[in-house]
Amino acid sequence: MNFQPIIFGAVTFIIIGMFHPIVIKAEYYFSYKIWPLFAVIGTALLISTLFMDGLFANILSVLGITCLWCIIELFHQKKRVEKGWFSRNPNRKNME
């Protein structure tokens, strides 16, 4: 039996679920301006998968795409904070 698709699906679900609070915390502590970090990590992960095969490469590609998707979510999170749906960090000097 081939369990790789089930493992891949479960790990994908876990990765996506883990990144929801990561985006919220990243925007809270660092603002949306941390997006270049997500871009660099996501791009590096995707490039590294070009030189791999198998399940691990697939999982890293999902992780890379999720990092890139987080860039969009950071800007959406900024708007959610502006609407008052999420709390703004009162200790952050630059509120932009």
C-alpha positions in Angstrom: 0.0 0.0 0.0 1.1 3.6 -0.7 0.7 5.9 2.2 2.6 8.8 0.7 -0.6 10.7 -0.5 -2.2 10.4 2.9 1.0 11.6 4.6 1.3 14.4 2.1 -2.3 15.5 2.6 -2.0 15.4 6.4 1.3 17.4 6.4 -0.2 19.9 4.0 -3.2 20.4 6.3 -0.9 20.8 9.3 1.4 23.3 7.5 -1.5 25.5 6.4 -3.1 25.3 9.9 0.2 26.3 11.5 0.7 29.4 9.3 -2.6 31.0 10.3 -1.3 32.0 13.8 2.2 32.7 12.4 0.7 35.4 10.1 -1.3 36.9 13.0 1.8 36.9 15.3 4.1 38.2 12.6 1.8 41.1 11.8 1.3 41.8 15.6 5.0 41.9 16.5 6.7 43.0 13.2 3.9 44.6 11.1 3.2 43.6 7.5 6.7 44.9 6.6 8.2 41.5 7.5 6.9 40.2 4.1 10.4 40.1 2.5 11.4 37.4 5.0 8.5 35.2 3.9 9.5 35.9 0.3 13.1 34.9 0.8 12.2 31.7 2.8 9.5 30.7 0.3 11.6 31.3 -2.7 14.6 29.4 -1.2 12.4 26.4 -0.3 10.9 26.3 -3.8 14.3 26.5 -5.5 15.6 23.8 -3.2 12.8 21.5 -4.3 14.1 21.7 -7.9 17.0 19.5 -6.8 15.1 16.9 -4.9 12.7 14.0 -5.4 10.0 12.4 -3.4 7.7 13.2 -0.6 10.1 15.5 1.2 10.4 17.7 -1.9 6.6 17.8 -2.1 6.3 18.8 1.5 9.0 21.5 1.1 7.2 22.9 -1.9 3.9 23.2 0.1 5.9 25.0 2.8 7.4 27.3 0.2 4.1 28.2 -1.4 2.6 28.7 2.0 5.3 31.2 2.9 4.6 33.1 -0.3 0.9 33.0 0.4 1.6 34.5 3.8 2.7 37.7 2.1 -0.8 38.2 0.8 -2.2 37.2 4.2 0.0 39.8 6.0 -1.5 42.6 4.0 -5.0 41.2 4.6 -4.2 40.9 8.3 -3.1 44.6 8.3 -6.6 45.5 7.0 -8.3 43.2 9.6 -6.3 45.0 12.4 -7.4 48.4 10.9 -11.0 47.3 11.0 -10.6 46.3 14.7 -11.1 42.6 14.1 -7.7 41.8 15.6 -5.8 43.7 18.3 -3.0 46.2 17.4 0.3 45.9 19.2 0.5 48.9 21.5 4.2 48.5 22.1 5.2 48.8 18.4 6.5 52.2 17.8 5.7 52.3 14.1 2.0 51.5 13.7 2.3 51.3 9.9 
